Amino acid sequence: MIKNLFIIALATAVIAGCSTTGRTGKTAVADPASAKVAATDEEAAATAAAAEKLAAIPCRCDSLGNNSAWVRFLRLPEPLTFQSQFDVLCKSEYPAAVSINGQALKQYKTGIFFSTVSFNEGVNMITAEAVYPDGRRAVCEHAIIYEKRDMSRQPFPLWIEKRSFEPSSDIELLPGEVVKVSFRASKGQVAWLDIKPGRKSIKCLRDDFADYSLYRAEVPVRDFAAGVTHFLSVRLVPEAGGATGVVYRPDLSRTVTVRNPEDFPLVRVKNDYSRLVYNLGAPRLGGPIRAELGPGVVLKTSGRIGASYRIRLSNTESGFISVDDVDFLSGGKMQPVYNVTSMSCGPAAGGDVVTIPYLEPVPYVVYPDPDRKRLVITMFGVESASTWVTHRRGCRMIDKLTWEQTTPETFRVYVNLNTSNIWGYDIRPVGRNLVLSVRYPPVLDLSAEKPFTGLKIAIEAGHGGSNSGAIGLSGLVEKEINLDLSLRLGELCASMGAEVVQVRDSDRDMALLAKRDTAIRSGAHMLISIHANAGGSGYLSVSGTSTYWHNPFWAPLAQAIYERLLETGLGEFGVVGSFNYTVTRASQMPAVLVEQAFMTHAEDEERLADPEFRQLEAEKICQGIIDYLKEIKE
């Protein structure tokens, strides 16, 4: 393997001499999807042969002088590629007449131009050219070798895709549960799941796809002795008549341990904002969140999957929390419970307040329901012993409280609101009470010369410091345009009378929770987070502007800003709900995220690179805020 790596490094060094990328002196960026490390002597030999052949080909790149015309490659295929075509990306000074392999192309104001280049088997030359308005000319050449090869995965030698194996971690379960196993492996074979201790084996079901099969099995644990660790391992056997009789046993196993309910411990939350999630889904921003719990809440575990405890909330509901967010409680194993005898609501400074006895540190969640004009507080391990609900005069946001005992251990309080147009809410334990406050709106005169007077707006410029965010096709840096737009938006809002809190006012590192805390502690009435998007394949694929909300009460703000951003000429990507971004996952104020456009789309990036366009974006976001304020005041 070391020999192979050496040959590849040597080949890359030789080939790089042919692919100088202009006056920066940097080498071209290869396509990450094509990057491969030779795993066999045959592949190493092919790479070495390609290096030797390409080293003998003269390549021109006359763009190295400080004041000369220049052109360079930004994205290229690997020197030895198995792709029959590639989207080659280049850059030169704008404006210039540009081409790739003689084909005249559009150059964007960012300087980039691109073309899909098809390859013939063997050596291929890619030539980028730029001719300046004054006649100066720059040419850069790059040679690659295309080898036609079937890139589909062959069934032999037998293989299993280890990262596809589910369950992905060792697990602890209750008696009577079922472990679901699945994995991708060589197409068309026979897979067995072996269980030890014992000699039980389960034949997997099989679904065939293009170049692999999906194997599945279910393992009932009813016969597993409590407290005994069982090992699940995989065995892949060639289908009858296969090319080989070798059985494949990968170094891959999971442990399953069954425990009785009373053997699972209690844990206590130790960190602020500890996520209690519905499931262990793995989207980019984490699984859907039930609640963010604070220190002191006691939870009853009912299982463990890798680094997460499964939490028993009731006989019908559960959640998951990270092992790192809790401490093990020795001694007690019974879930805390208590009876609620009364609750009340009434006005207070800054908002209407609901007070519910909180006699034990039980878990609770708040569900926002704007369609029914209510907040739903669910407390687990609580029973109602009375119907004593006090309403004091003077409430502006809350109409009345009602309640329901949905299960013998689940108590639900419905905070019925006078309107869905609220300005935020917060819930926290205060002494031996759980206190929910529903914020009063700011006093605004939208017909005034400065309609934002009395409004405090927090603006978060996404990323910053060592976190650059996305990098555009031309090299545009997301953190920089986020900050620029945030400052422009802040100046506009301030000119209209708002007090502006710039959460990140310079190029510095900030943790996401620190950003959200800054906005909340400032007492802001509204939070706008500024980002730019990236994604898709090709340079003219996914595009458009978008806004995002986590709390459905803030959906109208996201919609209002989105409608105005479309007036810039950007395409539609959409308004996205239930978005799990930490900074805007706030209930204390309307909080939304703006994704300006796609930095990976040539036309979008061209707009984003223009300061005048970013000023237009700021104006449209500001107009969207005005539209929202008018809507919720009606």
C-alpha positions as CSV (number, residue, x, y, z in Angstrom):
1,M,0.0,0.0,0.0
2,I,2.9,2.4,0.8
3,K,4.4,1.6,-2.6
4,N,1.0,2.5,-4.2
5,L,0.8,5.8,-2.4
6,F,4.3,6.7,-3.4
7,I,3.6,6.0,-7.1
8,I,0.4,8.1,-7.0
9,A,2.2,11.0,-5.3
10,L,5.0,10.8,-7.9
11,A,2.5,10.7,-10.7
12,T,0.6,13.7,-9.3
13,A,3.8,15.7,-8.9
14,V,4.8,15.0,-12.5
15,I,1.3,15.7,-13.9
16,A,0.9,18.9,-11.8
17,G,3.8,20.4,-13.8
18,C,1.4,20.3,-16.8
19,S,-1.5,21.8,-15.0
20,T,-0.2,25.1,-13.6
21,T,-3.2,27.2,-12.7
22,G,-2.2,30.7,-13.5
23,R,-0.5,33.4,-11.6
24,T,-1.6,32.1,-8.2
25,G,0.9,29.3,-8.5
26,K,-1.7,26.8,-7.1
27,T,-2.6,23.5,-8.8
28,A,-6.1,22.8,-10.1
29,V,-8.7,21.4,-7.8
30,A,-9.5,17.9,-8.7
31,D,-13.1,16.5,-8.5
32,P,-13.4,15.0,-5.0
33,A,-15.8,12.3,-6.3
34,S,-13.1,11.0,-8.6
35,A,-10.3,11.0,-6.1
36,K,-9.1,7.4,-5.6
37,V,-6.3,5.8,-3.8
38,A,-4.9,2.8,-5.7
39,A,-5.7,-0.3,-3.8
40,T,-4.1,-2.9,-6.0
41,D,-0.8,-3.3,-7.8
42,E,-2.7,-3.2,-11.1
43,E,-4.2,0.2,-10.3
44,A,-0.8,1.5,-9.1
45,A,0.9,0.3,-12.3
46,A,-1.8,2.0,-14.4
47,T,-1.3,5.3,-12.5
48,A,2.5,5.1,-12.9
49,A,2.1,4.4,-16.6
50,A,-0.3,7.4,-16.9
51,A,2.2,9.6,-15.1
52,E,5.0,8.5,-17.4
53,K,2.9,9.1,-20.6
54,L,1.7,12.5,-19.4
55,A,5.1,13.7,-18.3
56,A,6.2,13.5,-22.0
57,I,3.4,15.7,-23.2
58,P,4.4,19.4,-23.3
59,C,1.7,21.6,-21.6
60,R,1.5,25.3,-22.0
61,C,0.3,27.7,-19.3
62,D,1.6,31.2,-20.2
63,S,-0.2,33.1,-17.4
64,L,2.4,33.4,-14.7
65,G,3.5,37.0,-15.0
66,N,2.3,39.5,-12.5
67,N,0.9,41.9,-15.2
68,S,0.3,39.4,-17.9
69,A,-3.0,38.1,-19.2
70,W,-4.0,35.0,-17.3
71,V,-6.4,32.0,-17.3
72,R,-6.4,29.1,-14.9
73,F,-8.3,25.9,-14.2
74,L,-10.4,25.7,-11.1
75,R,-11.9,22.2,-11.4
76,L,-10.5,19.3,-13.4
77,P,-10.8,15.5,-13.5
78,E,-8.1,13.3,-12.0
79,P,-5.1,12.8,-14.2
80,L,-6.2,9.2,-14.8
81,T,-10.0,9.3,-15.0
82,F,-12.6,6.7,-15.7
83,Q,-15.3,9.3,-16.3
84,S,-16.2,9.9,-20.0
85,Q,-16.9,13.6,-19.5
86,F,-16.3,16.3,-16.9
87,D,-17.6,19.8,-16.1
88,V,-14.4,21.8,-16.5
89,L,-14.4,25.1,-14.6
90,C,-12.0,27.9,-15.4
91,K,-11.4,31.5,-14.5
92,S,-9.8,34.6,-16.0
93,E,-10.0,38.3,-15.6
94,Y,-13.3,39.8,-16.6
95,P,-14.1,40.8,-19.3
96,A,-12.4,38.5,-21.8
97,A,-13.4,36.3,-24.8
98,V,-13.1,32.8,-23.3
99,S,-13.1,29.3,-24.7
100,I,-12.4,25.7,-23.7
101,N,-11.1,23.4,-26.4
102,G,-12.0,26.0,-29.0
103,Q,-15.7,26.4,-27.9
104,A,-16.6,30.0,-27.2
105,L,-18.3,30.3,-23.8
106,K,-20.1,32.8,-21.6
107,Q,-17.9,34.4,-19.0
108,Y,-19.6,35.5,-15.8
109,K,-18.7,38.7,-14.1
110,T,-17.0,36.7,-11.4
111,G,-14.5,35.6,-14.1
112,I,-15.6,32.0,-14.3
113,F,-16.5,30.0,-17.4
114,F,-17.1,26.3,-17.9
115,S,-17.9,23.5,-20.3
116,T,-18.7,19.8,-20.2
117,V,-15.8,18.2,-21.9
118,S,-16.1,14.7,-23.4
119,F,-13.1,12.4,-23.5
120,N,-11.8,9.9,-26.0
121,E,-10.0,6.8,-24.7
122,G,-6.3,7.6,-24.1
123,V,-4.7,11.0,-23.8
124,N,-6.9,14.1,-23.9
125,M,-5.8,17.7,-23.9
126,I,-8.0,20.4,-22.3
127,T,-7.2,23.9,-23.4
128,A,-8.6,27.1,-21.8
129,E,-8.1,30.4,-23.5
130,A,-8.8,34.0,-22.7
131,V,-8.4,37.0,-25.0
132,Y,-8.5,40.4,-23.3
133,P,-10.2,43.4,-24.9
134,D,-6.8,44.9,-25.7
135,G,-5.8,41.8,-27.6
136,R,-3.6,40.1,-24.9
137,R,-4.1,36.4,-24.9
138,A,-3.6,33.7,-22.3
139,V,-3.7,29.9,-22.8
140,C,-3.5,27.1,-20.2
141,E,-3.4,23.4,-21.1
142,H,-3.9,20.3,-19.1
143,A,-3.5,16.6,-20.2
144,I,-5.5,13.7,-18.8
145,I,-5.8,10.0,-19.7
146,Y,-9.3,8.6,-20.0
147,E,-9.6,4.8,-19.5
148,K,-13.0,3.3,-20.2
149,R,-13.8,1.1,-17.3
150,D,-16.9,-0.5,-15.8
151,M,-17.3,1.4,-12.5
152,S,-20.1,-0.7,-11.2
153,R,-19.3,-2.9,-8.2
154,Q,-18.8,-6.5,-9.1
155,P,-20.1,-9.2,-6.8
156,F,-16.8,-11.0,-6.6
157,P,-14.7,-11.0,-4.5
158,L,-17.6,-10.8,-2.0
159,W,-17.9,-7.5,-0.2
160,I,-20.1,-5.8,2.4
161,E,-20.5,-2.0,2.6
162,K,-19.7,-1.6,6.3
163,R,-21.0,1.9,6.6
164,S,-24.5,0.8,5.5
165,F,-24.8,-1.7,8.3
166,E,-27.7,-1.1,10.7
167,P,-27.9,-0.9,13.6
168,S,-24.9,1.4,13.4
169,S,-23.9,0.9,17.0
170,D,-24.2,-1.6,19.9
171,I,-27.6,-1.5,21.5
172,E,-29.4,-2.2,24.8
173,L,-33.1,-3.0,24.6
174,L,-36.1,-4.2,26.6
175,P,-37.4,-7.8,26.4
176,G,-39.9,-8.4,23.6
177,E,-38.3,-5.9,21.2
178,V,-37.0,-6.6,17.7
179,V,-33.7,-5.6,16.3
180,K,-33.9,-4.7,12.6
181,V,-30.7,-5.4,10.6
182,S,-29.9,-4.2,7.1
183,F,-26.8,-3.7,4.9
184,R,-25.7,-3.4,1.3
185,A,-23.4,-6.1,-0.1
186,S,-22.5,-8.1,-3.2
187,K,-25.4,-8.5,-5.5
188,G,-27.4,-11.7,-5.7
189,Q,-25.8,-13.7,-2.9
190,V,-27.1,-15.4,0.3
191,A,-26.6,-13.6,3.6
192,W,-26.9,-15.0,7.0
193,L,-27.0,-13.3,10.4
194,D,-25.2,-15.4,13.1
195,I,-26.1,-14.9,16.8
196,K,-23.8,-15.9,19.7
197,P,-23.9,-17.2,22.3
198,G,-25.9,-20.1,20.8
199,R,-25.9,-21.4,17.3
200,K,-28.9,-19.5,15.8
201,S,-28.7,-18.1,12.3
202,I,-31.3,-16.1,10.4
203,K,-31.4,-16.0,6.6
204,C,-31.6,-12.4,5.3
205,L,-34.2,-11.2,2.8
206,R,-32.8,-9.7,-0.3
207,D,-33.7,-6.9,-2.7
208,D,-31.5,-6.6,-5.8
209,F,-30.5,-3.2,-7.2
210,A,-28.2,-2.1,-10.0
211,D,-24.8,-3.3,-8.6
212,Y,-25.7,-4.3,-5.1
213,S,-28.3,-6.1,-3.0
214,L,-30.0,-4.8,0.2
215,Y,-30.1,-7.6,2.8
216,R,-32.6,-7.4,5.7
217,A,-33.4,-9.4,8.8
218,E,-35.4,-9.0,12.0
219,V,-34.1,-10.4,15.3
220,P,-36.6,-10.9,18.1
221,V,-34.9,-10.7,21.4
222,R,-37.5,-12.4,23.5
223,D,-35.3,-15.5,23.9
224,F,-32.2,-13.4,24.9
225,A,-31.4,-13.9,28.5
226,A,-31.4,-10.5,30.4
227,G,-28.0,-9.1,31.1
228,V,-26.2,-11.4,28.6
229,T,-24.4,-9.7,25.7
230,H,-25.2,-11.3,22.4
231,F,-23.2,-10.8,19.2
232,L,-24.7,-10.3,15.8
233,S,-22.3,-11.0,12.9
234,V,-22.8,-11.4,9.1
235,R,-21.9,-14.2,6.8
236,L,-22.1,-13.8,3.0
237,V,-22.3,-17.1,1.0
238,P,-22.2,-17.3,-2.9
239,E,-25.5,-18.1,-4.5
240,A,-25.7,-21.6,-5.8
241,G,-23.7,-21.8,-9.1
242,G,-21.6,-18.7,-8.1
243,A,-18.1,-18.2,-9.3
244,T,-16.5,-19.0,-6.0
245,G,-17.3,-21.2,-3.0
246,V,-15.5,-18.9,-0.5
247,V,-17.7,-17.7,2.4
248,Y,-17.1,-14.1,3.4
249,R,-17.1,-13.2,7.1
250,P,-16.3,-9.5,7.5
251,D,-14.8,-8.1,10.7
252,L,-18.2,-6.6,11.5
253,S,-20.5,-7.3,14.5
254,R,-22.9,-5.6,16.8
255,T,-23.7,-6.4,20.4
256,V,-27.3,-6.6,21.7
257,T,-28.0,-6.7,25.5
258,V,-31.5,-7.1,26.9
259,R,-32.3,-5.5,30.2
260,N,-35.5,-5.5,32.3
261,P,-37.2,-2.1,32.7
262,E,-36.1,-1.8,36.4
263,D,-32.5,-2.4,35.4
264,F,-32.3,0.7,33.2
265,P,-31.0,3.7,35.3
266,L,-32.2,7.2,35.9
267,V,-30.1,10.0,34.5
268,R,-30.0,13.7,35.3
269,V,-29.5,16.4,32.6
270,K,-26.3,18.3,33.2
271,N,-25.9,20.6,30.3
272,D,-27.9,23.6,29.1
273,Y,-29.9,23.1,25.9
274,S,-29.6,19.3,26.0
275,R,-31.4,18.0,23.0
276,L,-34.2,15.5,23.5
277,V,-34.9,14.2,20.0
278,Y,-37.7,12.1,18.6
279,N,-35.4,9.7,16.9
280,L,-31.8,9.2,15.9
281,G,-32.2,10.3,12.3
282,A,-29.0,11.6,10.7
283,P,-29.8,14.7,8.7
284,R,-27.1,17.4,8.5
285,L,-28.6,19.4,11.4
286,G,-29.5,16.5,13.6
287,G,-32.7,14.6,14.3
288,P,-36.1,16.4,15.0
289,I,-36.1,17.9,18.5
290,R,-38.8,17.4,21.1
291,A,-37.3,19.8,23.6
292,E,-34.1,21.4,24.8
293,L,-33.8,20.4,28.4
294,G,-31.9,22.3,31.1
295,P,-29.8,21.0,34.0
296,G,-31.6,19.0,36.7
297,V,-34.3,17.3,34.7
298,V,-34.5,13.6,35.7
299,L,-35.1,11.0,33.0
300,K,-35.9,7.3,33.0
301,T,-33.8,5.4,30.4
302,S,-35.3,2.4,28.6
303,G,-32.5,1.6,26.2
304,R,-29.2,2.7,24.7
305,I,-28.1,3.0,21.1
306,G,-24.4,3.8,20.8
307,A,-23.8,7.1,22.4
308,S,-27.5,7.9,23.0
309,Y,-29.9,6.9,25.8
310,R,-33.5,6.1,24.9
311,I,-35.7,7.9,27.3
312,R,-39.1,6.6,28.5
313,L,-41.5,9.5,28.7
314,S,-44.7,7.5,29.1
315,N,-46.0,4.1,28.1
316,T,-46.6,5.4,24.5
317,E,-43.8,8.0,24.0
318,S,-40.1,8.1,24.1
319,G,-37.1,10.2,23.0
320,F,-33.3,10.1,22.8
321,I,-30.6,12.1,24.5
322,S,-26.8,12.1,24.2
323,V,-24.9,10.2,26.9
324,D,-22.7,13.3,27.1
325,D,-25.6,15.5,28.2
326,V,-26.5,13.5,31.3
327,D,-25.1,12.0,34.6
328,F,-25.9,8.6,35.9
329,L,-28.0,8.6,39.0
330,S,-27.1,5.8,41.4
331,G,-29.7,4.4,43.7
332,G,-33.2,5.3,42.4
333,K,-34.5,3.7,39.2
334,M,-38.2,4.8,39.4
335,Q,-39.3,7.7,37.2
336,P,-40.3,10.8,39.4
337,V,-44.0,11.5,39.5
338,Y,-46.3,14.1,41.2
339,N,-49.8,15.5,41.2
340,V,-50.8,18.9,40.0
341,T,-53.5,20.5,42.2
342,S,-53.8,24.0,40.6
343,M,-52.4,26.4,38.0
344,S,-53.0,30.0,37.0
345,C,-52.4,32.7,34.4
346,G,-52.3,36.4,34.6
347,P,-50.6,39.6,33.4
348,A,-47.1,40.5,34.4
349,A,-44.4,43.0,33.3
350,G,-43.6,42.2,29.7
351,G,-46.0,39.4,29.1
352,D,-48.8,37.1,30.3
353,V,-47.6,34.4,32.6
354,V,-48.8,30.8,33.2
355,T,-47.7,29.1,36.5
356,I,-47.9,25.4,36.9
357,P,-46.6,23.5,40.0
358,Y,-43.2,21.8,39.3
359,L,-42.7,19.6,42.3
360,E,-40.4,17.1,40.7
361,P,-37.8,17.6,37.9
362,V,-39.8,15.8,35.3
363,P,-39.3,16.3,31.5
364,Y,-41.6,18.7,29.7
365,V,-42.1,19.9,26.1
366,V,-43.9,22.8,24.5
367,Y,-45.6,22.3,21.1
368,P,-46.4,25.5,19.1
369,D,-49.8,25.3,17.4
370,P,-50.5,28.6,15.6
371,D,-53.3,27.1,13.5
372,R,-55.3,26.5,16.7
373,K,-53.9,29.6,18.4
374,R,-52.4,27.8,21.3
375,L,-49.3,26.5,23.0
376,V,-49.4,22.9,24.3
377,I,-47.3,22.1,27.4
378,T,-46.9,18.4,27.9
379,M,-45.5,17.2,31.3
380,F,-44.4,13.6,31.7
381,G,-44.8,11.9,35.1
382,V,-47.6,14.3,36.2
383,E,-51.2,13.6,37.1
384,S,-54.0,16.1,37.8
385,A,-55.6,16.0,41.2
386,S,-57.8,19.0,40.8
387,T,-59.5,21.2,38.3
388,W,-58.5,24.4,40.0
389,V,-57.4,26.8,37.2
390,T,-57.2,30.5,38.1
391,H,-57.5,33.3,35.5
392,R,-56.6,36.8,36.6
393,R,-57.9,39.9,34.8
394,G,-55.8,41.8,32.3
395,C,-54.3,39.1,30.1
396,R,-53.6,40.4,26.7
397,M,-52.1,37.4,24.9
398,I,-53.8,34.4,26.7
399,D,-57.5,33.7,26.5
400,K,-57.7,30.7,28.9
401,L,-56.1,27.6,30.1
402,T,-57.5,24.1,29.7
403,W,-56.0,20.7,30.4
404,E,-56.2,17.0,29.6
405,Q,-54.8,13.9,31.2
406,T,-53.9,12.1,28.0
407,T,-52.4,9.0,29.7
408,P,-52.2,8.1,33.4
409,E,-48.7,9.8,33.5
410,T,-49.1,12.5,30.8
411,F,-50.5,15.9,31.8
412,R,-51.2,18.3,29.0
413,V,-51.9,22.0,29.4
414,Y,-53.5,24.0,26.5
415,V,-52.5,27.7,26.6
416,N,-55.3,29.1,24.4
417,L,-54.2,32.4,22.8
418,N,-56.2,35.4,21.7
419,T,-54.1,35.5,18.5
420,S,-51.5,33.5,16.6
421,N,-49.6,36.8,16.0
422,I,-47.3,36.5,19.1
423,W,-43.9,38.0,19.8
424,G,-42.3,35.0,21.5
425,Y,-42.6,32.9,24.6
426,D,-40.3,31.3,27.1
427,I,-40.7,28.5,29.6
428,R,-38.4,27.6,32.5
429,P,-38.5,26.2,36.1
430,V,-38.7,29.0,38.7
431,G,-38.4,27.5,42.2
432,R,-41.2,24.9,42.5
433,N,-43.1,26.2,39.6
434,L,-42.9,25.9,35.8
435,V,-43.4,29.4,34.4
436,L,-44.4,30.1,30.8
437,S,-44.4,33.8,29.7
438,V,-46.0,35.0,26.5
439,R,-44.4,38.2,25.4
440,Y,-46.2,41.5,24.8
441,P,-45.7,43.1,21.4
442,P,-43.5,46.2,21.0
443,V,-45.3,49.5,20.6
444,L,-44.9,50.6,16.9
445,D,-46.3,53.2,14.7
446,L,-45.9,51.9,11.2
447,S,-47.1,55.1,9.6
448,A,-44.4,57.1,11.3
449,E,-41.4,58.5,9.4
450,K,-39.3,55.9,11.2
451,P,-41.7,52.9,11.5
452,F,-39.1,50.7,13.3
453,T,-38.9,53.0,16.3
454,G,-39.4,50.8,19.4
455,L,-38.2,47.6,17.6
456,K,-35.0,45.8,18.5
457,I,-33.7,43.6,15.7
458,A,-30.9,41.0,16.1
459,I,-29.0,40.1,12.9
460,E,-26.8,37.1,12.7
461,A,-24.1,36.9,10.0
462,G,-23.7,33.1,9.4
463,H,-20.3,31.4,9.9
464,G,-17.2,33.6,10.6
465,G,-13.6,33.3,11.7
466,S,-12.2,29.8,11.0
467,N,-15.6,28.7,9.6
468,S,-15.8,30.2,6.1
469,G,-19.0,28.5,5.2
470,A,-19.5,27.7,1.5
471,I,-17.0,28.7,-1.1
472,G,-18.5,29.8,-4.4
473,L,-17.4,28.7,-7.9
474,S,-15.2,31.7,-8.3
475,G,-13.8,31.6,-4.8
476,L,-16.4,33.9,-3.2
477,V,-16.4,33.3,0.6
478,E,-19.8,32.9,2.3
479,K,-18.8,34.3,5.7
480,E,-17.8,37.5,4.0
481,I,-20.9,38.2,2.0
482,N,-23.1,37.1,5.0
483,L,-21.4,39.8,7.1
484,D,-21.6,42.4,4.4
485,L,-25.3,41.8,3.9
486,S,-25.9,41.8,7.7
487,L,-24.2,45.2,8.1
488,R,-26.2,46.6,5.2
489,L,-29.4,45.3,6.6
490,G,-28.5,46.7,10.0
491,E,-27.9,50.1,8.6
492,L,-31.2,50.2,6.8
493,C,-33.1,49.0,9.9
494,A,-31.4,51.6,12.1
495,S,-32.2,54.3,9.6
496,M,-35.9,53.3,10.1
497,G,-35.6,53.7,13.8
498,A,-34.7,50.2,14.9
499,E,-32.2,49.3,17.6
500,V,-29.9,46.8,15.9
501,V,-27.9,44.0,17.5
502,Q,-25.2,42.6,15.2
503,V,-24.7,39.2,16.7
504,R,-21.4,38.8,14.7
505,D,-20.1,42.2,13.8
506,S,-16.7,41.1,12.5
507,D,-14.8,38.1,11.1
508,R,-14.6,36.0,14.3
509,D,-15.4,32.6,15.6
510,M,-18.7,32.2,17.5
511,A,-20.4,29.0,18.6
512,L,-24.0,28.7,17.4
513,L,-25.4,28.6,20.9
514,A,-23.4,31.7,21.8
515,K,-25.0,33.5,18.8
516,R,-28.5,32.5,19.9
517,D,-27.8,33.5,23.5
518,T,-26.5,36.9,22.4
519,A,-29.8,37.5,20.5
520,I,-32.0,36.3,23.4
521,R,-30.1,38.2,26.1
522,S,-30.2,41.4,24.1
523,G,-34.0,41.4,24.4
524,A,-34.4,41.6,20.7
525,H,-37.9,41.4,19.3
526,M,-36.8,39.7,16.1
527,L,-33.9,37.6,14.8
528,I,-32.8,37.5,11.2
529,S,-30.0,35.0,10.3
530,I,-28.1,35.6,7.0
531,H,-26.5,32.8,5.0
532,A,-25.8,31.7,1.4
533,N,-26.6,28.3,0.0
534,A,-24.6,25.6,-1.8
535,G,-25.4,22.2,-3.4
536,G,-26.3,20.3,-6.5
537,S,-24.2,19.0,-9.3
538,G,-23.0,21.0,-12.3
539,Y,-22.7,24.8,-12.3
540,L,-26.2,25.7,-13.4
541,S,-28.3,23.2,-11.5
542,V,-29.8,24.1,-8.1
543,S,-30.5,27.8,-7.7
544,G,-32.8,30.3,-6.1
545,T,-33.5,32.1,-2.8
546,S,-35.1,30.6,0.3
547,T,-36.1,31.4,3.9
548,Y,-36.4,29.0,6.8
549,W,-38.3,28.7,10.1
550,H,-38.2,26.2,12.9
551,N,-41.1,27.4,15.0
552,P,-44.4,27.5,12.9
553,F,-45.4,30.8,14.7
554,W,-42.6,32.4,12.7
555,A,-43.6,31.1,9.3
556,P,-45.4,34.3,8.3
557,L,-42.1,36.3,8.8
558,A,-40.2,33.8,6.6
559,Q,-42.9,34.0,3.9
560,A,-43.0,37.8,3.9
561,I,-39.2,38.1,3.5
562,Y,-39.2,35.4,0.8
563,E,-41.9,37.1,-1.3
564,R,-39.8,40.3,-1.3
565,L,-36.5,38.5,-2.1
566,L,-38.2,37.1,-5.2
567,E,-38.5,40.7,-6.5
568,T,-34.7,40.7,-6.9
569,G,-35.0,38.4,-9.9
570,L,-33.7,35.4,-8.0
571,G,-35.5,32.1,-8.7
572,E,-37.6,30.2,-6.2
573,F,-36.1,27.6,-3.9
574,G,-38.9,27.9,-1.3
575,V,-39.9,28.5,2.2
576,V,-38.6,25.7,4.4
577,G,-40.3,24.7,7.7
578,S,-39.1,22.8,10.7
579,F,-35.5,23.8,9.9
580,N,-33.2,22.7,12.7
581,Y,-30.6,25.5,12.7
582,T,-29.5,26.2,16.3
583,V,-29.5,30.0,16.1
584,T,-33.0,30.4,14.8
585,R,-34.4,27.5,16.9
586,A,-35.7,30.1,19.3
587,S,-39.1,30.6,20.8
588,Q,-38.3,33.9,22.5
589,M,-38.8,36.0,19.4
590,P,-39.7,35.6,15.7
591,A,-36.6,34.0,14.2
592,V,-35.9,33.1,10.6
593,L,-33.0,32.3,8.4
594,V,-32.4,33.7,4.9
595,E,-30.4,31.8,2.4
596,Q,-29.6,34.5,-0.2
597,A,-29.0,32.2,-3.2
598,F,-26.7,29.4,-4.3
599,M,-23.0,30.1,-4.4
600,T,-22.6,26.9,-6.5
601,H,-24.8,28.3,-9.2
602,A,-22.9,30.5,-11.7
603,E,-25.7,33.1,-12.2
604,D,-26.6,33.2,-8.5
605,E,-23.0,33.6,-7.5
606,E,-22.5,36.4,-10.0
607,R,-25.3,38.3,-8.3
608,L,-24.1,37.6,-4.8
609,A,-20.6,38.9,-5.7
610,D,-22.1,42.3,-6.6
611,P,-22.3,44.8,-3.7
612,E,-25.1,46.6,-5.4
613,F,-27.1,43.4,-5.5
614,R,-26.5,42.7,-1.8
615,Q,-27.8,46.2,-1.1
616,L,-30.9,45.3,-3.0
617,E,-31.3,42.2,-0.9
618,A,-31.0,44.2,2.3
619,E,-33.8,46.5,1.0
620,K,-36.0,43.6,0.2
621,I,-35.5,41.9,3.5
622,C,-36.3,45.2,5.2
623,Q,-39.5,45.5,3.1
624,G,-40.4,42.0,4.1
625,I,-40.1,42.9,7.8
626,I,-42.4,45.8,7.2
627,D,-44.9,43.6,5.4
628,Y,-44.8,41.2,8.4
629,L,-45.4,43.9,10.9
630,K,-48.4,45.2,9.0
631,E,-49.8,41.7,8.7
632,I,-49.6,40.8,12.4
633,K,-50.9,44.2,13.5
634,E,-54.1,43.8,11.5
